[in-house]
Amino acid sequence: MEAAAKRGRNGGRPSVVDDDKRPASLARHAEGQALREIHRGVGVSLAVVHGVVAAARSTETAEETV
């Protein structure tokens, strides 16, 4: 792994959510859209939308405790 990292190669699958899809998903969620509607509209899986929303909630919670 270290040799690969030195060559600039990182393991793992590339993220499906790019810089456009994450804010779009969160904005739709803030408007009150259902997660299923968001996943159909943005073009990612329902599990990905759940992950994006959960990550945003955990970030908000962490910021509130600081």
C-alpha distances in whole Angstrom, upper triangle without the diagonal:
4,5,5,6,9,10,11,9,8,8,11,15,17,20,23,25,25,27,30,30,29,32,34,33,34,37,39,38,40,43,43,42,40,37,38,40,37,34,37,38,34,33,30,30,32,29,27,30,30,27,28,31,30,27,30,32,30,29,33,34,31,33,36,36,35
4,5,5,6,9,10,9,9,11,14,18,19,22,25,27,26,28,31,31,30,33,36,35,35,39,40,39,41,44,44,43,42,39,40,42,39,36,39,40,36,35,32,32,34,31,29,32,32,29,29,33,31,28,31,33,31,30,34,34,32,33,37,36,35
4,5,5,6,9,9,10,12,15,18,20,23,26,28,27,29,32,33,32,35,37,37,37,40,42,41,43,46,46,45,44,41,42,43,40,38,40,40,37,36,33,34,36,33,31,34,34,31,31,35,34,31,34,36,34,33,36,37,35,36,40,39,38
4,5,5,6,5,7,8,12,15,16,19,22,24,24,26,29,29,29,32,34,33,34,37,39,38,40,43,43,42,41,37,38,40,37,34,36,37,33,32,30,30,32,30,28,31,32,28,29,32,31,28,31,34,32,31,34,35,33,35,38,38,37
4,5,5,5,6,9,12,15,15,18,22,23,22,24,27,28,27,30,32,32,32,35,37,36,38,41,41,40,40,36,37,39,35,33,36,36,32,31,29,30,32,29,27,29,30,27,27,30,29,26,29,31,29,28,32,33,30,31,35,35,33
4,5,7,9,12,16,18,19,21,25,26,25,26,29,30,29,32,34,34,35,38,39,39,41,44,44,43,43,39,41,42,38,36,39,39,35,34,32,33,35,32,30,33,34,30,30,33,33,29,32,34,32,31,34,35,33,34,37,37,35
4,6,9,12,15,17,17,20,23,25,24,25,28,29,29,32,34,34,35,37,39,39,41,43,44,43,42,39,40,41,38,35,38,37,34,33,31,32,34,32,29,32,34,30,30,34,33,30,32,35,33,32,35,37,34,35,39,39,38
4,6,10,13,15,14,17,20,21,20,21,25,26,25,28,30,30,31,34,35,35,37,40,41,39,39,36,37,37,34,32,34,34,30,29,27,29,31,29,26,29,30,27,26,30,30,27,29,32,30,28,32,34,31,32,36,36,35
4,7,10,12,12,15,18,20,19,21,24,25,24,27,29,29,30,33,34,34,36,39,39,38,37,34,34,36,32,30,32,32,29,27,25,26,29,27,24,27,28,25,25,29,28,26,28,31,29,28,32,33,31,32,36,36,35
4,7,9,10,13,16,18,17,19,23,23,22,25,27,27,28,30,32,31,33,36,37,35,34,31,32,33,30,28,30,30,27,26,23,24,26,23,21,24,25,22,22,25,25,22,25,27,26,25,28,30,28,29,33,33,32
4,7,9,12,15,17,18,20,23,23,22,25,27,26,27,31,31,31,33,36,36,34,33,29,30,32,29,26,29,30,26,25,22,22,24,21,20,23,23,20,21,25,24,22,24,27,25,25,29,30,28,30,33,33,33
4,6,9,12,14,16,19,21,20,20,23,25,23,25,28,28,28,30,33,33,31,30,26,27,28,26,23,25,26,23,21,18,18,20,18,16,19,20,17,18,22,21,19,22,24,23,23,27,28,26,28,31,32,32
4,6,9,12,13,17,19,17,17,21,22,21,23,26,26,26,28,30,30,28,27,23,24,25,23,20,22,23,20,18,15,15,18,15,13,17,18,15,16,20,20,18,21,24,23,23,26,27,27,28,31,32,32
4,6,9,10,13,15,14,15,18,19,18,20,23,24,24,26,28,29,27,26,22,23,24,21,18,20,21,17,16,14,15,17,15,13,16,18,15,15,19,19,17,20,23,22,22,25,27,26,27,30,31,31
4,5,7,10,12,11,11,15,16,15,16,19,20,20,22,25,25,23,22,19,20,21,18,15,18,18,14,13,11,12,14,13,10,12,14,12,11,15,16,14,16,19,19,19,22,23,23,24,27,28,29
4,6,10,11,9,10,13,14,13,15,18,18,18,21,23,23,21,20,16,17,17,15,12,14,14,11,10,7,9,12,11,8,10,13,11,11,14,16,15,16,19,20,20,22,24,25,26,28,30,30
4,7,8,6,6,10,10,10,12,14,15,15,18,19,20,18,18,15,16,16,13,11,14,13,10,10,8,10,12,11,8,9,12,10,8,12,14,12,13,17,18,17,19,22,22,23,25,27,28
4,5,5,6,9,10,11,13,15,16,17,19,20,22,20,20,18,19,19,15,14,16,15,11,12,11,13,15,15,11,12,15,13,11,14,16,14,15,18,19,18,20,23,23,23,26,28,28
4,6,6,7,9,11,12,13,15,16,17,19,21,20,21,19,20,19,16,16,18,16,12,14,13,16,18,18,14,14,17,15,12,15,17,15,14,18,19,17,19,22,22,21,24,26,26
4,6,6,6,9,11,11,13,15,16,17,19,18,19,17,18,17,13,14,15,13,9,12,12,15,17,18,14,13,17,16,12,15,18,16,15,19,20,19,20,23,24,23,26,28,28
4,6,5,6,9,10,11,12,14,15,17,15,16,14,15,14,10,10,12,10,6,9,9,12,13,14,10,10,13,13,10,12,15,14,13,17,19,18,19,22,23,23,25,27,28
4,5,5,6,9,10,11,12,14,16,15,15,13,15,15,11,11,14,12,9,11,10,13,13,13,10,9,11,10,7,9,12,11,10,13,15,14,15,18,19,19,21,24,24
4,5,5,6,8,10,10,12,14,14,15,14,16,15,11,13,15,13,10,13,13,16,16,16,13,11,14,13,9,10,14,12,10,13,16,14,15,18,19,18,20,23,24
4,6,5,6,9,10,11,13,11,13,12,14,12,9,10,12,9,7,11,11,14,14,16,13,11,14,14,11,11,15,15,13,15,18,17,17,21,22,21,23,26,27
4,6,5,6,9,10,11,9,10,9,11,10,6,8,10,9,7,10,10,12,11,12,10,7,10,11,8,8,12,12,11,13,16,16,16,19,20,20,22,25,26
4,5,5,6,9,10,10,11,10,13,12,9,11,14,12,11,14,13,14,13,14,12,9,10,11,8,7,10,10,8,10,13,13,12,16,17,17,18,21,22
4,5,5,6,9,9,12,12,14,12,10,13,15,12,11,15,15,17,16,17,15,12,14,15,11,10,14,14,11,13,16,16,15,18,20,19,20,23,24
4,5,5,7,6,8,9,11,9,7,10,12,9,10,13,14,15,14,16,14,11,13,15,12,11,14,15,13,14,18,18,17,20,22,22,22,26,27
4,5,5,5,7,7,10,9,7,10,13,12,12,15,14,15,13,14,13,9,10,12,10,8,11,13,11,11,15,15,14,17,19,19,20,23,25
4,5,7,10,11,14,13,11,14,16,15,15,18,18,19,16,18,16,13,14,15,12,10,13,14,11,12,15,15,13,16,19,18,18,21,23
4,6,9,11,14,12,11,14,16,14,14,18,18,19,17,19,18,15,16,18,15,13,16,18,15,15,19,19,17,20,22,22,22,25,27
4,6,9,12,10,10,13,15,14,15,18,18,18,16,18,17,14,14,17,15,12,15,17,15,15,18,19,17,19,23,22,22,25,27
4,6,8,6,7,10,11,10,12,15,15,15,13,16,15,12,13,16,14,12,15,17,16,16,20,20,19,21,24,24,24,27,29
4,5,5,6,9,10,11,12,14,14,13,10,13,14,10,11,14,14,11,14,17,16,16,19,21,20,21,24,25,25,28,30
4,5,5,6,9,10,10,12,11,10,7,9,10,7,7,11,11,9,12,14,14,14,17,19,19,20,23,24,24,27,29
4,5,5,6,9,10,11,10,9,6,10,11,8,10,13,13,12,15,17,17,18,21,22,22,24,26,28,28,30,33
4,6,5,6,9,10,11,11,9,13,13,10,12,15,14,14,17,19,18,19,22,23,23,25,28,28,29,31,33
4,5,5,6,8,8,9,8,11,10,7,10,12,11,11,14,16,15,17,19,20,20,23,25,25,26,29,30
4,6,5,6,5,6,5,9,8,6,9,11,11,11,14,16,16,18,20,21,22,24,26,27,28,30,32
4,6,5,7,8,8,12,11,10,13,15,15,15,18,20,20,21,24,25,25,27,29,30,31,34,35
4,6,8,10,11,14,13,11,14,16,15,15,19,20,19,21,24,24,24,27,29,29,30,33,34
4,6,9,10,13,11,9,13,14,12,13,17,17,17,19,22,22,23,25,27,27,29,31,32
4,7,9,12,10,10,13,14,13,15,18,19,19,21,23,24,25,27,29,29,31,33,35
4,7,8,6,7,10,11,11,13,15,16,17,19,21,21,23,25,26,27,29,31,32
4,5,5,7,9,10,11,13,14,16,17,19,20,21,23,25,26,27,29,31,32
4,5,5,6,9,10,11,12,14,16,17,18,20,21,23,24,26,27,29,31
4,5,5,6,9,10,10,12,14,15,16,18,20,21,22,24,26,27,29
4,5,5,6,9,10,10,12,14,15,16,18,20,21,23,24,26,27
4,5,5,6,8,10,11,12,14,15,17,18,20,21,23,25,26
4,6,5,6,9,10,11,12,14,15,16,18,20,21,23,25
4,5,5,6,9,10,10,12,14,15,16,18,20,21,23
4,6,5,6,9,10,11,12,14,15,17,19,20,22
4,5,5,6,9,10,11,12,14,15,17,19,20
4,5,5,6,9,10,10,12,14,15,17,19
4,5,5,6,9,10,11,12,14,16,17
4,5,5,6,9,10,11,12,15,16
4,5,5,6,9,10,11,13,15
4,5,5,6,9,10,11,13
4,5,5,6,9,10,11
4,5,5,6,9,10
4,5,5,6,9
4,5,5,7
4,6,5
4,6
4
